[in-house]
Amino acid sequence: MNTYPFTDDHPLNNFSVAHPISKAVLAKLHRLGMMKKSQLKDGYFYYGFCHNARIAMWLANENTFHYLGFKGGVFEERIKHPEDDDCNSSLPVDLFKPLYELPPQLNPNLPVDDWMKPDKKEGLKLLLNDWVHSGYSNQNQIVTGGFSSQNSQKLYKTRWPQEPGVAGLYDRGSQCGGCSFYAPFDADYGLCCFSKSRHHLETVFEHFTCEAFQKESWGAHSFQETSPPPKRGKK
């Protein structure tokens, strides 16, 4: 899977069921994208839907998920996969409906209970936060009044602390407003249209920049490559 949507706007999230769940309803959940229990890996994190969480770890030996709470908060509870629903109550019963396995950097191969220790939890929350605000989660709905990616906005505010080459471009005035692939929305922000840029299809500030900068005037743009992109991290 190449993209990792981080959104509540999915049919699985809004699909309510009566308990216990019938085979017909399970089949519909699978058609909507819910992963089968047989596809889950012990100790791996999954993005999905339940009342209190969007991310949970699958514990095969316990046959349950363990919450890693919504947007990084930790809920130390267990929750079943819908295939194991055995509740006959008319009261609402929460189940975790997994949609996809999280990318490798969020599956650190820890023993299944180690990630709950305070030092591990904080590290995993940081990883999750970085992932949520990375390119995986660029959900640009054509934002026109600011950065569409918080990660890019942070790079601009901190002046690319780990990338002297990009900071050098900025200092020399090689900025988005003068890039041949910049499509302005107004006097401040525009869309990056360069497919070779890591910020492709993001809304960026005209004084932002990146290593793929293509020098042109600050007027009309040709949307053509004008020079080989500089190597990342080099001056």
N, C-alpha and C positions, 0 to 999 in steps of 0.2 A: 504494500500500500504506500502511495507516494504522498498523500496528504493526510493531515490529522485535524479534522474539524473540531473545534472546541466551542460548542454551541448547544443551547437548550432547544433550539428550533429543529427538532427531529421527531418523526412520528413515534419512535419508541418512548420518548419522554412523555408524550401526551396520551399514550395508549393505556387505558384503565381496564382492569380485568376483574372477573368474579372468581372467588376461590372455592375449591381448589381449581387450578387452571386446567382446562381440558386439552386434549391432544390437538384439537382443531385450533384453539387459541395459540398454543405453542407453535404450531406450524405457521400461523400468521405472524407471530413475533419473529420467527426465523426469516420469513420473507421480507420483513421490514428491516432486517440487517442484524438482529441479535445473534451473537455467537453461540454455538452449541457448547455444552459443557465439555464435550469430548475434545474441543479445540483449545481449551484453556491449559496453560502451563503453570506448574507449581511455582509459587514465589514471584510470579510476574504481575505487573500492574496493568489494569484495563480501564479504559474510558467507557462509561456507560451511564445508566440513569437509575436512581432511586430517590427517595424523598430527601435524604440528608447528604448525599454524596454524588460526585461525578467520577471519582477515581477510587479504585479498590484493588487490593492484592488478592489473588486466588490462592487459597491454602488447600491443596489437594488432600492432605491427610485428615483435615477437618471437614472437607466437602463444603466449605463456605468461603465467602469473600470476607476480607477484613477491610474496613473503611480506611482510605486515605481521603479525607474530606474535601468538599468542594473548594476549589481554588487554594488548596494548600493547608486548610485546617484539618486537624487529625481527630477522627472519631474512633474511639477504641471499642468498636462493636463488630459483631459478626452478622452476616446477612446471606440468605440463600439465593441460589440461582433459580429462576422460574421453573426449571425442569424438576426441582425438588420441592415445589410447593405442595404441602399436604394439609393446608389449613382449611377447616370447614366453617370458620367463623364468618359472620356477616360484616365484622369490623374490618377496616382497611389493614392489610398486611403488606409490609414493605419487602420488595425483592430487588436485587440488582440485575439490570439487563445490560450485559456487556456488549459494546458496539465494536471496539477494536483494541488490540494490544498496543500499549504505549511504545514509543521508539526506544532503541537500545539503551540510550544514556539514562533512561529512567528505570531500567531493570538491572540493578547492580549486582545481581547474584548473591545477595545477602542471605544468611539463614532466615527462615520465614518469620522469626520473631525479633531479629536484630534491628530491623528497620523501625521498631517501636521505641527503641532506646532514645533518650533525649538528643544525643549527639547525632544519631542517624536521622531522626525525624527532621531536625533543622536542616541538615544537608539535603534531604530529599525534597523538603519544601522549597529550598532555593533552586534545586534542579527543575522542579515543577514550574516555579515562577518564571525561570529563564525560558523554559519551553513554551509556556503560554504566551509570552511576549516576544517570541522569535518569529521567524518567517513561517513556521508551521501554522501560526494562528493569525497571520495577516488576513483579516476579514474586511478588506476595504469595500465599503458600500459607496465608493466614490465620495470620500471625505474631502471637502474643499477648503475647510477653514483651519487646518492643522495637520500634523503628522498622522498618518493612518497606522503607523507602527510605533508603539511605545519604545521598543528597542532602538529604533533609528533616532527617535527624539532624544533618548538618553545619550547615544553616541554624539549627537550634535552638542548637547549641553556640556558634556565632559570633554569634548574636543578629541575624540578618538584616542584615549590614553594608551592603548596597546598597538596603535597603528600610526607610527610617525610619518609614513608615506602619505597617508590620507590627510593627516593634519597639515602636512606640507602643501598639499594641493589647495586646501582651504586658505592657508596663509598667503599663497600666491594669487588668490582670486579665482582659482579654477573651481568654480562652484556651479551648482545645478542650473542656475539662471543662464549660464553661458554654455550649457551642454546641448549638443545638437539633438538629443533625445528627450528634452524637457518640454512638456506641454503645460503652459501656465493656465491656472484657473482664474487667478487674480494677480494683484501686485506682489503677493507674498508666497503663495503655494501653487504647486503644480504636480503633474503626474510624471513619474519616471517611466519612459516607454522603451528603455533599452533592455532587450532580453538577456544581454550578457552581464547586466548589473545585478547584484544581490538584492537590490531594492526595486527590481522590476515590478511595475504596477502598484507601487506604494505612492501615496501622496507625501511629498517632501517639501521642505522650506527651500526657497530659491537660493539661500546661502548654504545649504547642505552640500555634500559632495561624496564621492566614493572613488575607488581605485579604477573604475571603468569609465571615468569622465572622458567625454569626447568634446574637445574644444571647438567652440563656434562663437558667434556674436551673442550679445544679450538681447537681440531682436528676434526676427523670424528664424525658425529652426528647420533644418533640412531632413532630420531623422535619418541621417546616414552616418556611417563611421568616418571619422576624420583622421584618426590615428590609432595605432595599436594601444590598447589600454595599458597603463603602467602596471608593473607588478605590485601586488598587494604587499604593504608593509615596507616598501622601498621608497627612498627619496628620489 
